[in-house]
Amino acid sequence: MGKFAVIKTGGKQYKVSEGDVLDIEKLEINKGDKVIFSEVLLISDGENVKVGTPTVEGSVVEAVFVDQVKGEKVKGFKFKAKSRYRRRYGHRQQLSKVEIKKIK
């Protein structure tokens, strides 16, 4: 297993390694901008593992913003029995695509 880290962003945790492209919660930045994730929960270089309490001090993950995308459509349906109440709804989450460049 190579070098990897576990980062926290948008209320979720992601296991990332250099060169990964991942979809995260929407960020308000421009295309090509650098993104720095400072909430690194775990970092590993293959043989040594550092676990943060709650974060690893002095470590950051650098990424580059690639694009804004939309997630898959989620469909929902509500109804109440015997009262003719029915509602159908859908939602598409706004996501940001980032490419991991460096784990420090």
N, CA, C and O atoms as CSV, one atom per row, in Angstrom:
chain,resi,resn,atom,element,x,y,z
A,1,MET,N,N,0.853,-1.167,0.000
A,1,MET,CA,C,0.000,0.000,0.000
A,1,MET,C,C,0.900,1.231,0.000
A,1,MET,O,O,1.830,1.313,0.802
A,2,GLY,N,N,0.644,2.165,-0.864
A,2,GLY,CA,C,1.468,3.361,-0.984
A,2,GLY,C,C,1.098,4.415,0.045
A,2,GLY,O,O,0.468,4.130,1.064
A,3,LYS,N,N,1.502,5.625,-0.247
A,3,LYS,CA,C,1.230,6.751,0.627
A,3,LYS,C,C,-0.230,7.161,0.482
A,3,LYS,O,O,-0.725,7.336,-0.632
A,4,PHE,N,N,-0.921,7.313,1.620
A,4,PHE,CA,C,-2.310,7.756,1.581
A,4,PHE,C,C,-2.630,8.548,2.837
A,4,PHE,O,O,-1.871,8.543,3.806
A,5,ALA,N,N,-3.770,9.228,2.800
A,5,ALA,CA,C,-4.237,10.006,3.939
A,5,ALA,C,C,-5.754,9.918,4.003
A,5,ALA,O,O,-6.419,9.616,3.013
A,6,VAL,N,N,-6.283,10.186,5.186
A,6,VAL,CA,C,-7.727,10.295,5.363
A,6,VAL,C,C,-8.000,11.746,5.722
A,6,VAL,O,O,-7.506,12.255,6.728
A,7,ILE,N,N,-8.806,12.416,4.873
A,7,ILE,CA,C,-9.113,13.826,5.098
A,7,ILE,C,C,-10.594,13.984,5.404
A,7,ILE,O,O,-11.408,13.114,5.093
A,8,LYS,N,N,-10.927,15.117,6.024
A,8,LYS,CA,C,-12.316,15.419,6.328
A,8,LYS,C,C,-12.684,16.723,5.629
A,8,LYS,O,O,-12.006,17.736,5.802
A,9,THR,N,N,-13.758,16.699,4.840
A,9,THR,CA,C,-14.269,17.899,4.189
A,9,THR,C,C,-15.760,17.724,3.915
A,9,THR,O,O,-16.206,16.646,3.524
A,10,GLY,N,N,-16.507,18.771,4.119
A,10,GLY,CA,C,-17.943,18.721,3.855
A,10,GLY,C,C,-18.685,17.755,4.750
A,10,GLY,O,O,-19.729,17.234,4.359
A,11,GLY,N,N,-18.168,17.498,5.957
A,11,GLY,CA,C,-18.820,16.578,6.881
A,11,GLY,C,C,-18.592,15.113,6.566
A,11,GLY,O,O,-19.190,14.248,7.206
A,12,LYS,N,N,-17.740,14.815,5.595
A,12,LYS,CA,C,-17.463,13.433,5.213
A,12,LYS,C,C,-15.967,13.177,5.266
A,12,LYS,O,O,-15.168,14.114,5.255
A,13,GLN,N,N,-15.591,11.908,5.324
A,13,GLN,CA,C,-14.187,11.527,5.345
A,13,GLN,C,C,-13.853,10.783,4.060
A,13,GLN,O,O,-14.651,9.986,3.567
A,14,TYR,N,N,-12.661,11.052,3.518
A,14,TYR,CA,C,-12.232,10.441,2.265
A,14,TYR,C,C,-10.819,9.888,2.421
A,14,TYR,O,O,-9.950,10.544,2.995
A,15,LYS,N,N,-10.595,8.692,1.916
A,15,LYS,CA,C,-9.250,8.119,1.857
A,15,LYS,C,C,-8.679,8.510,0.499
A,15,LYS,O,O,-9.238,8.155,-0.539
A,16,VAL,N,N,-7.552,9.251,0.506
A,16,VAL,CA,C,-6.994,9.779,-0.729
A,16,VAL,C,C,-5.518,9.417,-0.845
A,16,VAL,O,O,-4.829,9.224,0.157
A,17,SER,N,N,-5.056,9.331,-2.070
A,17,SER,CA,C,-3.632,9.189,-2.353
A,17,SER,C,C,-3.314,10.126,-3.511
A,17,SER,O,O,-4.223,10.621,-4.177
A,18,GLU,N,N,-2.041,10.371,-3.753
A,18,GLU,CA,C,-1.648,11.326,-4.783
A,18,GLU,C,C,-2.115,10.866,-6.152
A,18,GLU,O,O,-1.938,9.702,-6.513
A,19,GLY,N,N,-2.715,11.777,-6.920
A,19,GLY,CA,C,-3.220,11.464,-8.249
A,19,GLY,C,C,-4.691,11.109,-8.287
A,19,GLY,O,O,-5.258,10.992,-9.373
A,20,ASP,N,N,-5.337,10.932,-7.131
A,20,ASP,CA,C,-6.762,10.602,-7.098
A,20,ASP,C,C,-7.597,11.804,-7.531
A,20,ASP,O,O,-7.240,12.951,-7.263
A,21,VAL,N,N,-8.714,11.526,-8.204
A,21,VAL,CA,C,-9.706,12.546,-8.543
A,21,VAL,C,C,-10.974,12.152,-7.817
A,21,VAL,O,O,-11.476,11.043,-8.003
A,22,LEU,N,N,-11.509,13.057,-6.982
A,22,LEU,CA,C,-12.693,12.691,-6.225
A,22,LEU,C,C,-13.718,13.808,-6.239
A,22,LEU,O,O,-13.394,14.978,-6.441
A,23,ASP,N,N,-14.974,13.412,-6.016
A,23,ASP,CA,C,-16.096,14.347,-5.961
A,23,ASP,C,C,-16.402,14.623,-4.496
A,23,ASP,O,O,-16.666,13.703,-3.722
A,24,ILE,N,N,-16.364,15.911,-4.120
A,24,ILE,CA,C,-16.641,16.306,-2.745
A,24,ILE,C,C,-17.771,17.324,-2.741
A,24,ILE,O,O,-18.237,17.747,-3.799
A,25,GLU,N,N,-18.213,17.717,-1.544
A,25,GLU,CA,C,-19.254,18.738,-1.435
A,25,GLU,C,C,-18.789,20.020,-2.128
A,25,GLU,O,O,-17.592,20.303,-2.180
A,26,LYS,N,N,-19.728,20.781,-2.652
A,26,LYS,CA,C,-19.421,21.954,-3.473
A,26,LYS,C,C,-18.544,22.975,-2.742
A,26,LYS,O,O,-18.811,23.334,-1.595
A,27,LEU,N,N,-17.493,23.436,-3.430
A,27,LEU,CA,C,-16.613,24.490,-2.942
A,27,LEU,C,C,-16.801,25.714,-3.830
A,27,LEU,O,O,-16.971,25.582,-5.042
A,28,GLU,N,N,-16.772,26.898,-3.237
A,28,GLU,CA,C,-16.955,28.143,-3.985
A,28,GLU,C,C,-15.594,28.699,-4.406
A,28,GLU,O,O,-15.115,29.677,-3.832
A,29,ILE,N,N,-14.969,28.070,-5.416
A,29,ILE,CA,C,-13.680,28.536,-5.932
A,29,ILE,C,C,-13.688,28.435,-7.454
A,29,ILE,O,O,-14.624,27.893,-8.042
A,30,ASN,N,N,-12.656,28.953,-8.079
A,30,ASN,CA,C,-12.566,28.967,-9.537
A,30,ASN,C,C,-11.779,27.769,-10.049
A,30,ASN,O,O,-11.004,27.149,-9.321
A,31,LYS,N,N,-12.001,27.463,-11.322
A,31,LYS,CA,C,-11.329,26.347,-11.982
A,31,LYS,C,C,-9.812,26.560,-11.982
A,31,LYS,O,O,-9.332,27.643,-12.318
A,32,GLY,N,N,-9.069,25.529,-11.605
A,32,GLY,CA,C,-7.616,25.596,-11.595
A,32,GLY,C,C,-7.014,26.094,-10.297
A,32,GLY,O,O,-5.794,26.066,-10.139
A,33,ASP,N,N,-7.849,26.557,-9.347
A,33,ASP,CA,C,-7.335,27.046,-8.071
A,33,ASP,C,C,-6.825,25.904,-7.196
A,33,ASP,O,O,-7.264,24.760,-7.313
A,34,LYS,N,N,-5.891,26.247,-6.322
A,34,LYS,CA,C,-5.331,25.275,-5.386
A,34,LYS,C,C,-6.238,25.171,-4.157
A,34,LYS,O,O,-6.711,26.183,-3.642
A,35,VAL,N,N,-6.475,23.938,-3.692
A,35,VAL,CA,C,-7.285,23.680,-2.508
A,35,VAL,C,C,-6.384,23.015,-1.482
A,35,VAL,O,O,-5.652,22.081,-1.809
A,36,ILE,N,N,-6.433,23.493,-0.231
A,36,ILE,CA,C,-5.630,22.888,0.832
A,36,ILE,C,C,-6.572,22.330,1.889
A,36,ILE,O,O,-7.385,23.059,2.458
A,37,PHE,N,N,-6.456,21.032,2.147
A,37,PHE,CA,C,-7.228,20.364,3.186
A,37,PHE,C,C,-6.330,20.223,4.413
A,37,PHE,O,O,-5.353,19.474,4.391
A,38,SER,N,N,-6.667,20.945,5.482
A,38,SER,CA,C,-5.832,20.909,6.686
A,38,SER,C,C,-6.351,19.918,7.722
A,38,SER,O,O,-5.635,19.576,8.664
A,39,GLU,N,N,-7.590,19.452,7.557
A,39,GLU,CA,C,-8.131,18.465,8.488
A,39,GLU,C,C,-7.738,17.063,8.025
A,39,GLU,O,O,-8.530,16.363,7.394
A,40,VAL,N,N,-6.503,16.661,8.347
A,40,VAL,CA,C,-5.990,15.340,7.998
A,40,VAL,C,C,-6.112,14.469,9.242
A,40,VAL,O,O,-5.485,14.752,10.263
A,41,LEU,N,N,-6.918,13.409,9.162
A,41,LEU,CA,C,-7.188,12.569,10.320
A,41,LEU,C,C,-6.185,11.438,10.473
A,41,LEU,O,O,-5.922,10.984,11.586
A,42,LEU,N,N,-5.622,10.981,9.354
A,42,LEU,CA,C,-4.663,9.876,9.369
A,42,LEU,C,C,-3.744,10.048,8.179
A,42,LEU,O,O,-4.160,10.510,7.116
A,43,ILE,N,N,-2.481,9.671,8.368
A,43,ILE,CA,C,-1.529,9.750,7.265
A,43,ILE,C,C,-0.620,8.531,7.330
A,43,ILE,O,O,-0.182,8.135,8.410
A,44,SER,N,N,-0.336,7.932,6.167
A,44,SER,CA,C,0.498,6.744,6.109
A,44,SER,C,C,1.434,6.848,4.919
A,44,SER,O,O,1.029,7.298,3.847
A,45,ASP,N,N,2.692,6.433,5.100
A,45,ASP,CA,C,3.653,6.442,3.994
A,45,ASP,C,C,3.982,5.029,3.527
A,45,ASP,O,O,4.957,4.838,2.800
A,46,GLY,N,N,3.200,4.049,3.922
A,46,GLY,CA,C,3.432,2.667,3.514
A,46,GLY,C,C,3.787,1.786,4.693
A,46,GLY,O,O,3.245,0.690,4.837
A,47,GLU,N,N,4.705,2.260,5.551
A,47,GLU,CA,C,5.063,1.469,6.731
A,47,GLU,C,C,4.757,2.180,8.041
A,47,GLU,O,O,4.433,1.526,9.033
A,48,ASN,N,N,4.852,3.515,8.066
A,48,ASN,CA,C,4.539,4.278,9.275
A,48,ASN,C,C,3.163,4.902,9.145
A,48,ASN,O,O,2.800,5.431,8.094
A,49,VAL,N,N,2.393,4.831,10.243
A,49,VAL,CA,C,1.045,5.387,10.261
A,49,VAL,C,C,0.950,6.378,11.410
A,49,VAL,O,O,1.318,6.065,12.542
A,50,LYS,N,N,0.450,7.588,11.111
A,50,LYS,CA,C,0.194,8.584,12.151
A,50,LYS,C,C,-1.305,8.802,12.229
A,50,LYS,O,O,-1.949,9.123,11.230
A,51,VAL,N,N,-1.860,8.626,13.426
A,51,VAL,CA,C,-3.285,8.847,13.642
A,51,VAL,C,C,-3.426,10.114,14.459
A,51,VAL,O,O,-2.779,10.258,15.496
A,52,GLY,N,N,-4.258,11.031,14.009
A,52,GLY,CA,C,-4.434,12.302,14.680
A,52,GLY,C,C,-5.372,12.222,15.861
A,52,GLY,O,O,-6.167,11.290,15.980
A,53,THR,N,N,-5.270,13.219,16.742
A,53,THR,CA,C,-6.158,13.307,17.902
A,53,THR,C,C,-6.758,14.703,17.974
A,53,THR,O,O,-6.275,15.448,18.826
A,54,PRO,N,N,-7.692,15.146,17.243
A,54,PRO,CA,C,-8.374,14.478,16.138
A,54,PRO,C,C,-7.666,14.637,14.796
A,54,PRO,O,O,-7.949,13.871,13.874
A,55,THR,N,N,-6.750,15.607,14.650
A,55,THR,CA,C,-6.049,15.767,13.375
A,55,THR,C,C,-4.556,15.610,13.587
A,55,THR,O,O,-4.055,15.766,14.701
A,56,VAL,N,N,-3.851,15.301,12.512
A,56,VAL,CA,C,-2.400,15.176,12.541
A,56,VAL,C,C,-1.818,16.584,12.410
A,56,VAL,O,O,-2.078,17.282,11.431
A,57,GLU,N,N,-1.032,16.991,13.404
A,57,GLU,CA,C,-0.463,18.346,13.424
A,57,GLU,C,C,0.547,18.529,12.293
A,57,GLU,O,O,1.383,17.658,12.052
A,58,GLY,N,N,0.466,19.667,11.600
A,58,GLY,CA,C,1.449,20.032,10.589
A,58,GLY,C,C,1.326,19.316,9.264
A,58,GLY,O,O,2.198,19.470,8.409
A,59,SER,N,N,0.280,18.541,9.062
A,59,SER,CA,C,0.133,17.846,7.782
A,59,SER,C,C,-1.036,18.441,7.001
A,59,SER,O,O,-2.073,18.786,7.567
A,60,VAL,N,N,-0.844,18.554,5.694
A,60,VAL,CA,C,-1.876,19.079,4.808
A,60,VAL,C,C,-1.909,18.242,3.532
A,60,VAL,O,O,-0.935,17.577,3.179
A,61,VAL,N,N,-3.040,18.292,2.858
A,61,VAL,CA,C,-3.199,17.638,1.557
A,61,VAL,C,C,-3.518,18.738,0.557
A,61,VAL,O,O,-4.477,19.489,0.736
A,62,GLU,N,N,-2.714,18.833,-0.497
A,62,GLU,CA,C,-2.917,19.840,-1.533
A,62,GLU,C,C,-3.627,19.218,-2.725
A,62,GLU,O,O,-3.322,18.097,-3.132
A,63,ALA,N,N,-4.578,19.962,-3.278
A,63,ALA,CA,C,-5.345,19.494,-4.430
A,63,ALA,C,C,-5.575,20.659,-5.375
A,63,ALA,O,O,-5.369,21.819,-5.018
A,64,VAL,N,N,-6.005,20.334,-6.585
A,64,VAL,CA,C,-6.341,21.341,-7.591
A,64,VAL,C,C,-7.805,21.146,-7.972
A,64,VAL,O,O,-8.251,20.029,-8.235
A,65,PHE,N,N,-8.543,22.255,-7.996
A,65,PHE,CA,C,-9.952,22.223,-8.364
A,65,PHE,C,C,-10.067,21.982,-9.862
A,65,PHE,O,O,-9.467,22.704,-10.659
A,66,VAL,N,N,-10.844,20.960,-10.251
A,66,VAL,CA,C,-10.973,20.594,-11.659
A,66,VAL,C,C,-12.269,21.135,-12.262
A,66,VAL,O,O,-12.235,21.800,-13.297
A,67,ASP,N,N,-13.413,20.857,-11.627
A,67,ASP,CA,C,-14.688,21.213,-12.243
A,67,ASP,C,C,-15.826,21.140,-11.233
A,67,ASP,O,O,-15.703,20.498,-10.190
A,68,GLN,N,N,-16.950,21.813,-11.557
A,68,GLN,CA,C,-18.198,21.658,-10.806
A,68,GLN,C,C,-19.056,20.648,-11.561
A,68,GLN,O,O,-19.213,20.759,-12.776
A,69,VAL,N,N,-19.605,19.678,-10.864
A,69,VAL,CA,C,-20.463,18.665,-11.481
A,69,VAL,C,C,-21.710,18.480,-10.631
A,69,VAL,O,O,-21.787,18.964,-9.501
A,70,LYS,N,N,-22.679,17.777,-11.187
A,70,LYS,CA,C,-23.881,17.413,-10.442
A,70,LYS,C,C,-23.852,15.917,-10.174
A,70,LYS,O,O,-23.423,15.131,-11.018
A,71,GLY,N,N,-24.313,15.535,-8.995
A,71,GLY,CA,C,-24.379,14.125,-8.633
A,71,GLY,C,C,-25.570,13.450,-9.284
A,71,GLY,O,O,-26.289,14.060,-10.076
A,72,GLU,N,N,-25.772,12.188,-8.946
A,72,GLU,CA,C,-26.915,11.451,-9.483
A,72,GLU,C,C,-28.214,11.985,-8.896
A,72,GLU,O,O,-28.232,12.515,-7.785
A,73,LYS,N,N,-29.285,11.845,-9.640
A,73,LYS,CA,C,-30.581,12.307,-9.168
A,73,LYS,C,C,-31.114,11.332,-8.123
A,73,LYS,O,O,-31.118,10.117,-8.323
A,74,VAL,N,N,-31.564,11.896,-7.003
A,74,VAL,CA,C,-32.176,11.109,-5.937
A,74,VAL,C,C,-33.664,11.399,-5.982
A,74,VAL,O,O,-34.078,12.556,-5.906
A,75,LYS,N,N,-34.470,10.352,-6.106
A,75,LYS,CA,C,-35.919,10.525,-6.178
A,75,LYS,C,C,-36.536,10.096,-4.861
A,75,LYS,O,O,-36.097,9.131,-4.235
A,76,GLY,N,N,-37.566,10.833,-4.448
A,76,GLY,CA,C,-38.263,10.518,-3.208
A,76,GLY,C,C,-39.755,10.591,-3.405
A,76,GLY,O,O,-40.244,11.195,-4.359
A,77,PHE,N,N,-40.480,9.962,-2.484
A,77,PHE,CA,C,-41.926,9.920,-2.588
A,77,PHE,C,C,-42.512,9.891,-1.187
A,77,PHE,O,O,-42.100,9.087,-0.350
A,78,LYS,N,N,-43.493,10.786,-0.928
A,78,LYS,CA,C,-44.176,10.808,0.360
A,78,LYS,C,C,-45.659,10.573,0.102
A,78,LYS,O,O,-46.207,11.003,-0.913
A,79,PHE,N,N,-46.291,9.886,1.039
A,79,PHE,CA,C,-47.731,9.753,0.932
A,79,PHE,C,C,-48.320,9.498,2.317
A,79,PHE,O,O,-47.642,9.041,3.237
A,80,LYS,N,N,-49.596,9.810,2.425
A,80,LYS,CA,C,-50.330,9.512,3.646
A,80,LYS,C,C,-51.526,8.653,3.249
A,80,LYS,O,O,-52.294,8.997,2.350
A,81,ALA,N,N,-51.658,7.559,3.926
A,81,ALA,CA,C,-52.707,6.610,3.589
A,81,ALA,C,C,-54.091,7.204,3.840
A,81,ALA,O,O,-54.305,7.940,4.804
A,82,LYS,N,N,-55.014,6.870,2.960
A,82,LYS,CA,C,-56.440,7.198,3.078
A,82,LYS,C,C,-56.742,8.690,3.062
A,82,LYS,O,O,-57.844,9.083,3.443
A,83,SER,N,N,-55.805,9.539,2.635
A,83,SER,CA,C,-56.094,10.978,2.615
A,83,SER,C,C,-55.751,11.624,1.278
A,83,SER,O,O,-55.765,12.851,1.177
A,84,ARG,N,N,-55.450,10.856,0.272
A,84,ARG,CA,C,-55.134,11.331,-1.074
A,84,ARG,C,C,-53.958,12.307,-1.103
A,84,ARG,O,O,-53.928,13.211,-1.938
A,85,TYR,N,N,-53.002,12.135,-0.212
A,85,TYR,CA,C,-51.822,13.002,-0.173
A,85,TYR,C,C,-50.638,12.243,-0.763
A,85,TYR,O,O,-50.227,11.211,-0.232
A,86,ARG,N,N,-50.088,12.764,-1.873
A,86,ARG,CA,C,-48.902,12.166,-2.502
A,86,ARG,C,C,-48.003,13.272,-3.013
A,86,ARG,O,O,-48.475,14.225,-3.632
A,87,ARG,N,N,-46.696,13.148,-2.756
A,87,ARG,CA,C,-45.724,14.116,-3.264
A,87,ARG,C,C,-44.514,13.365,-3.781
A,87,ARG,O,O,-43.966,12.490,-3.110
A,88,ARG,N,N,-44.112,13.726,-4.987
A,88,ARG,CA,C,-42.917,13.131,-5.582
A,88,ARG,C,C,-41.897,14.252,-5.747
A,88,ARG,O,O,-42.245,15.345,-6.194
A,89,TYR,N,N,-40.651,13.992,-5.392
A,89,TYR,CA,C,-39.626,15.022,-5.497
A,89,TYR,C,C,-38.308,14.415,-5.947
A,89,TYR,O,O,-38.107,13.203,-5.874
A,90,GLY,N,N,-37.419,15.274,-6.410
A,90,GLY,CA,C,-36.101,14.839,-6.838
A,90,GLY,C,C,-35.052,15.857,-6.404
A,90,GLY,O,O,-35.376,17.008,-6.110
A,91,HIS,N,N,-33.805,15.428,-6.366
A,91,HIS,CA,C,-32.716,16.302,-5.935
A,91,HIS,C,C,-31.426,15.858,-6.605
A,91,HIS,O,O,-31.152,14.662,-6.705
A,92,ARG,N,N,-30.629,16.830,-7.068
A,92,ARG,CA,C,-29.284,16.554,-7.589
A,92,ARG,C,C,-28.298,17.409,-6.824
A,92,ARG,O,O,-28.385,18.636,-6.852
A,93,GLN,N,N,-27.363,16.775,-6.141
A,93,GLN,CA,C,-26.386,17.482,-5.312
A,93,GLN,C,C,-25.301,18.118,-6.176
A,93,GLN,O,O,-24.821,17.504,-7.129
A,94,GLN,N,N,-24.917,19.345,-5.841
A,94,GLN,CA,C,-23.815,20.028,-6.504
A,94,GLN,C,C,-22.509,19.508,-5.905
A,94,GLN,O,O,-22.353,19.487,-4.684
A,95,LEU,N,N,-21.577,19.093,-6.751
A,95,LEU,CA,C,-20.309,18.534,-6.297
A,95,LEU,C,C,-19.146,19.268,-6.944
A,95,LEU,O,O,-19.294,19.884,-8.000
A,96,SER,N,N,-17.989,19.196,-6.302
A,96,SER,CA,C,-16.755,19.736,-6.851
A,96,SER,C,C,-15.807,18.583,-7.104
A,96,SER,O,O,-15.632,17.715,-6.249
A,97,LYS,N,N,-15.197,18.574,-8.273
A,97,LYS,CA,C,-14.227,17.541,-8.634
A,97,LYS,C,C,-12.836,18.101,-8.372
A,97,LYS,O,O,-12.466,19.134,-8.930
A,98,VAL,N,N,-12.058,17.420,-7.522
A,98,VAL,CA,C,-10.703,17.874,-7.207
A,98,VAL,C,C,-9.712,16.738,-7.461
A,98,VAL,O,O,-10.041,15.560,-7.321
A,99,GLU,N,N,-8.489,17.123,-7.840
A,99,GLU,CA,C,-7.411,16.152,-8.054
A,99,GLU,C,C,-6.355,16.361,-6.983
A,99,GLU,O,O,-5.855,17.471,-6.801
A,100,ILE,N,N,-6.017,15.285,-6.271
A,100,ILE,CA,C,-5.042,15.334,-5.188
A,100,ILE,C,C,-3.656,15.389,-5.781
A,100,ILE,O,O,-3.280,14.521,-6.569
A,101,LYS,N,N,-2.886,16.408,-5.410
A,101,LYS,CA,C,-1.545,16.599,-5.948
A,101,LYS,C,C,-0.449,16.155,-4.986
A,101,LYS,O,O,0.486,15.466,-5.392
A,102,LYS,N,N,-0.555,16.545,-3.708
A,102,LYS,CA,C,0.541,16.289,-2.781
A,102,LYS,C,C,0.024,16.049,-1.378
A,102,LYS,O,O,-0.896,16.727,-0.922
A,103,ILE,N,N,0.624,15.072,-0.685
A,103,ILE,CA,C,0.343,14.810,0.719
A,103,ILE,C,C,1.593,15.177,1.502
A,103,ILE,O,O,2.651,14.581,1.301
A,104,LYS,N,N,1.478,16.159,2.398
A,104,LYS,CA,C,2.626,16.612,3.193
A,104,LYS,C,C,2.444,16.216,4.633
A,104,LYS,O,O,3.303,16.505,5.466
